[in-house]
């Protein structure tokens, strides 16, 4: 059973950098899947941020592309999100997820989510 | 970007009711389409992928249909644990996008 767990600071100052890590257990991050970040502002819907596939092919949402980077650490079996120049609009619950490739593409495993608040 | 328009945005129903939620895409997305259920304070859970394939472990009262630009999620007999918010997602082209959500509440 694949499990994902997000970790990182719950509070980030405006103009700072949001950094989160997603630890993957029960499966290899080098498997033939995409590893995704999705966020949900309070009381709102889901927004896809971007994803990475080993060996480090990344695709980002154009709305965030200038501020976001996703990386993978095969040795620790985890992947990370960095979002810089944050504002209050980046306050959200951030989820990591595994997205299958091919005809069954879909996010089948999700982390529990982590709340990140941007505030001074 | 491909826009997904979900309807209705809110639905009030009783246990045992048949419920249908629709999602329309702004362009053809073939069958690269999924439905998720989100309970309050929890992560989304995959229900349906490839427009009509039931994810392992999901009760058979859930079903999906459609292709191209119009998709439907049906719950054949609503159960107490089904009161949640449902989201559609297109996975045909980047950026991946979600519908605005349908909140299903108890009548």
Interface residues (C-beta under 8 A of the other chain):
Chain A: X45 X46 X47 X48 X59 X61 X62 X63 X95 X99 X100 X103 X104 X105 X106 X107 X108 X110 X111 X112 X113
Chain B: X1 X32 X34 X36 X42 X43 X44 X45 X46 X49 X50 X53 X55 X87 X89 X91 X94 X95 X96 X97 X98 X99 X100 X101
